[in-house]
Amino acid sequence: MRKYMLKAALTITLLLAAVLSAVSVSAEGNSYMVSFPVTVSNPNNNIPEDTTFTLIIEGQPHSPLPVPSEITAEVNGTYEFEPIEFTEPGNYKYTVKQVAPDDQKLIPDTKIYEIDVTVIRGENGDLEGGFTLSDNSDNGKPVSISFSNDYMKSSNSNTDDTSSDDTANINDADNQKTPSTGEPLSPAFGGLIISGALFLLFLVVRNNRKNTEAESDE
C-alpha cells in the first residue's frame, strides 16, 4: 500500500511539473513587445555641441510605458526607448515629442508623432501586433520618428556682412565715376581745352585793343 502511494505521489509531481512548464512557455507567447527608435539631427551643423534635447513618450490611460519614458539626446544621434511589453489584446496610443532647451537662437523641430499600436491574439493563441505612425505636419505619412533642428545666424555677423557689401558697392561706384589721374586725356578732350584757351585769349586781346583805341581818341 505504501509503495502504491509513493508511485501515485511521484506521478502527480511529474504531472504538475509538466503543467507548470507548459504555462511558462505559454506566458512567453502571450506577450508582444515593441520599441521606438528616435533620430535627432542638425543638418547644418550649426548648433552648439553642448546643446541637449529631451525626448518624451506619453501614452493614453491603460497604455504601458517604457521605463524611463524620457531620454536626453545630443545634437546628432539615434536613440531608442526601452521595449514596451503588451500582455493583453487591444489598441494603444502614444505620442512622441521633443523638448528643446531655452535658447532664442534655436529653431527646434516641433513635430508631435502619434503611434497607434494594435495587439491581437493569433490563431495559435500567441499575441501579435503592429503599429502605425503619423505626425502633425503636412509632409505626408512619416516612416520613422526624427527631429531636424536648426540654429539662427548671429545678427552681428549679418550686420558686418551687410556693411562690407555696402562699402564694396560704394567703392565700385566711386571707381566708375572718378577717372584715374594717371590715365592720358583723349585727343578730343585735349583739343576742346586748347580751343577754349585760345578763345579766351582772343577776347582778352580784343578787349585790350579797344581800350587802347579809346585812350588814343581822348
C-alpha positions in Angstrom: 0.0 0.0 0.0 2.8 2.4 0.9 4.6 1.6 -2.2 1.5 2.4 -4.3 1.1 5.7 -2.5 4.7 6.7 -3.3 4.2 5.9 -7.0 1.0 8.0 -7.1 2.7 10.9 -5.5 5.6 10.7 -8.0 3.1 10.6 -10.8 1.3 13.7 -9.6 4.6 15.6 -9.1 5.6 14.8 -12.7 2.2 15.9 -14.0 2.4 19.2 -12.1 5.9 19.9 -13.4 4.6 19.3 -16.9 1.7 21.7 -16.4 3.9 24.4 -15.0 6.4 24.0 -17.8 3.5 24.4 -20.3 2.2 27.5 -18.6 5.7 29.1 -18.6 6.1 28.6 -22.4 2.6 29.9 -23.0 3.4 33.1 -21.0 6.3 33.8 -23.2 4.0 33.6 -26.2 1.4 35.7 -24.6 3.3 39.0 -24.8 4.1 41.3 -27.6 7.0 43.7 -27.4 7.8 46.8 -29.5 10.4 49.6 -29.2 10.6 53.0 -31.0 13.9 54.5 -32.2 14.2 58.3 -32.5 16.7 60.3 -34.5 17.8 63.8 -33.7 19.8 65.7 -36.3 21.3 69.1 -37.1 21.8 69.1 -40.9 23.6 72.5 -41.0 25.9 71.6 -38.1 25.4 75.0 -36.5 24.0 74.1 -33.1 26.4 74.4 -30.1 27.8 70.9 -29.3 26.8 71.2 -25.6 23.0 71.6 -26.5 20.8 68.8 -25.4 17.2 67.9 -26.1 14.6 65.8 -24.2 12.7 63.1 -26.0 9.4 62.2 -24.3 6.9 59.4 -24.9 3.5 59.6 -23.4 0.6 57.1 -23.5 -3.1 57.2 -23.1 -4.6 55.6 -19.9 -4.0 51.8 -19.7 -1.2 52.1 -22.3 2.0 50.7 -20.8 5.1 52.9 -20.9 8.8 52.2 -21.2 11.0 53.0 -18.2 12.3 55.6 -18.4 9.8 57.5 -20.6 12.3 60.3 -21.2 15.6 60.3 -23.0 18.3 63.0 -23.1 19.5 63.5 -26.6 22.5 65.3 -28.1 22.6 67.5 -31.2 23.1 64.5 -33.5 22.3 60.8 -32.7 19.8 57.9 -32.8 18.1 56.9 -29.5 15.6 54.2 -28.6 13.1 53.9 -25.8 13.1 50.6 -23.8 10.8 48.0 -25.4 7.2 48.2 -24.3 5.6 44.8 -23.4 1.9 44.2 -24.1 0.1 41.3 -22.3 -3.4 41.9 -23.5 -5.0 42.4 -26.9 -6.2 46.0 -27.6 -5.4 49.3 -29.2 -2.8 51.5 -27.5 -2.0 55.1 -28.4 1.2 57.1 -27.8 2.8 60.4 -28.6 6.5 61.2 -29.0 7.8 64.8 -28.9 11.0 66.7 -28.5 11.5 69.4 -25.8 14.2 71.9 -26.7 16.3 74.0 -24.3 15.6 77.7 -23.7 17.7 79.2 -26.5 16.2 82.0 -28.6 18.5 81.3 -31.5 17.5 77.6 -31.6 14.9 76.6 -34.3 13.6 73.3 -32.9 11.6 70.7 -34.8 8.1 70.9 -33.1 6.5 67.9 -34.7 4.5 65.5 -32.5 4.4 61.9 -33.6 1.3 59.7 -32.9 1.8 56.0 -32.6 -1.2 53.6 -32.8 -0.3 50.1 -31.6 -2.7 47.2 -32.3 -2.3 43.9 -30.4 -4.3 40.8 -31.3 -4.3 37.1 -30.4 -3.2 34.9 -33.3 -4.5 31.6 -34.4 -2.0 29.8 -32.2 -3.1 31.8 -29.2 0.0 34.0 -29.1 -0.2 37.8 -29.0 0.7 39.5 -32.3 0.8 43.2 -33.1 1.9 46.1 -35.2 1.8 49.9 -35.2 1.2 52.9 -37.5 2.9 56.2 -37.4 1.7 59.8 -38.1 2.6 63.4 -37.2 1.0 66.9 -37.1 3.0 68.2 -40.1 2.0 68.4 -43.8 4.9 66.4 -45.1 2.9 63.2 -45.6 3.0 59.9 -43.7 6.3 59.5 -41.8 8.3 56.3 -42.0 10.3 57.0 -38.8 10.5 59.3 -35.8 13.0 62.0 -36.4 13.6 65.6 -35.4 15.6 68.0 -37.5 16.8 71.2 -35.7 18.5 74.4 -36.9 20.2 77.4 -35.4 19.9 81.2 -36.3 22.9 83.0 -37.6 24.4 85.7 -35.4 22.9 89.2 -36.1 26.3 90.8 -35.7 27.8 88.7 -38.5 24.8 89.6 -40.7 25.4 93.3 -40.0 29.1 93.0 -40.7 28.4 91.2 -43.9 25.9 93.9 -45.0 28.3 96.7 -44.1 31.1 95.1 -46.1 28.8 94.7 -49.1 27.6 98.3 -48.9 31.2 99.5 -48.6 32.3 97.5 -51.6 29.3 98.8 -53.6 30.2 102.4 -52.8 33.8 101.9 -53.7 32.8 100.3 -57.0 30.6 103.3 -57.8 33.3 105.8 -56.9 35.8 103.9 -59.1 33.3 104.1 -62.0 32.6 107.8 -61.6 36.1 109.2 -60.8 38.6 108.9 -63.7 42.1 107.8 -62.8 44.6 110.8 -62.7 47.2 108.6 -64.2 45.3 108.0 -67.4 46.1 110.2 -70.5 43.3 112.6 -71.8 41.7 111.7 -75.0 42.6 113.8 -78.1 39.1 115.2 -78.4 39.1 116.4 -74.8 42.5 118.0 -75.2 41.5 119.8 -78.4 38.5 121.2 -76.6 40.6 122.6 -73.8 43.0 124.2 -76.3 40.2 125.8 -78.3 38.7 127.3 -75.1 42.0 128.7 -74.1 42.6 130.3 -77.5 39.1 131.8 -77.5 39.7 133.4 -74.0 43.0 134.7 -75.2 41.3 136.3 -78.3 38.7 138.0 -76.1 41.4 139.4 -73.8 43.5 140.8 -76.8 40.4 142.3 -78.4 39.4 144.0 -75.2 42.9 145.5 -74.6 42.9 146.8 -78.2 39.5 148.6 -77.7 40.8 150.1 -74.5 43.9 151.4 -76.3 41.9 152.9 -79.2 39.6 154.6 -76.7 42.5 156.2 -74.9 44.0 157.5 -78.2 40.8 159.2 -79.2 40.8 161.1 -75.9 
